[in-house]
Amino acid sequence: MIKDVKPEDLETVLLSLLKERGPGKTIGPADVAQAVGGNRPEGWGPLMQPVRKVAVRLMKEGRIVIVRKGRPVDPDDFRGTYRLALPTAGGEG
């Protein structure tokens, strides 16, 4: 992975950002990538796919929800812009 960034590092940052943001709020995958890789595109850009892979795994584990247009997505089949959220009591973001 890029610059010795491990999936565990991305997971830790992703979950930390979501907890800071609070219930019912979302973050974008670029927020995670920039927190790890810095503000320069060459630093965070290559982390976007690894962030997506970590997000998909966490959703399958029930730890986060991937949201597109306000609705949870199928983690195995989604495209385009997406957001990340903590699951609510009802099980969705």
PEKA-V849712 format. One record per residue. N is the residue number from 1. RES is the residue in one small letter. PHI is phi as a letter, one per 20 degrees, with the letter a starting at -180 (none if undefined). PSI is psi in radians with two decimals (none if undefined). Layout:
# PEKA-V849712
<<N/RES/PHI/PSI> <N/RES/PHI/PSI>>
This chain:
# PEKA-V849712
<<1/m/none/2.92> <2/i/f/2.33> <3/k/l/0.75> <4/d/l/0.42> <5/v/e/2.18> <6/k/e/2.69> <7/p/g/-0.61> <8/e/f/-0.63> <9/d/f/-0.78> <10/l/f/-0.72> <11/e/f/-0.81> <12/t/g/-0.82> <13/v/f/-0.78> <14/l/g/-0.89> <15/l/f/-0.64> <16/s/f/-0.80> <17/l/f/-0.71> <18/l/f/-0.71> <19/k/f/-0.69> <20/e/f/-0.73> <21/r/f/-0.65> <22/g/n/2.92> <23/p/f/2.46> <24/g/n/-0.05> <25/k/d/2.72> <26/t/c/2.85> <27/i/c/2.81> <28/g/e/2.76> <29/p/f/-0.53> <30/a/f/-0.51> <31/d/f/-0.74> <32/v/f/-0.84> <33/a/f/-0.72> <34/q/f/-0.60> <35/a/f/-0.55> <36/v/e/-0.79> <37/g/e/-0.10> <38/g/n/3.12> <39/n/e/-0.18> <40/r/e/2.34> <41/p/g/-0.62> <42/e/f/-0.31> <43/g/e/-0.83> <44/w/e/-0.46> <45/g/g/-0.85> <46/p/f/-0.18> <47/l/e/-0.12> <48/m/f/-0.77> <49/q/f/-0.79> <50/p/g/-0.65> <51/v/f/-0.74> <52/r/f/-0.77> <53/k/f/-0.74> <54/v/f/-0.74> <55/a/f/-0.75> <56/v/f/-0.79> <57/r/f/-0.78> <58/l/f/-0.61> <59/m/f/-0.73> <60/k/f/-0.50> <61/e/e/-0.10> <62/g/n/0.26> <63/r/e/-0.41> <64/i/b/3.01> <65/v/c/2.34> <66/i/e/2.19> <67/v/d/2.40> <68/r/c/2.22> <69/k/l/0.69> <70/g/n/0.05> <71/r/c/2.54> <72/p/f/2.53> <73/v/d/2.93> <74/d/f/2.05> <75/p/f/-0.34> <76/d/e/-0.12> <77/d/b/1.40> <78/f/b/2.66> <79/r/c/2.88> <80/g/m/-2.82> <81/t/f/2.39> <82/y/b/2.84> <83/r/c/2.87> <84/l/c/2.45> <85/a/b/2.78> <86/l/f/2.58> <87/p/f/2.56> <88/t/e/3.09> <89/a/g/-0.53> <90/g/e/-0.05> <91/g/n/0.01> <92/e/c/2.89> <93/g/e/none>>
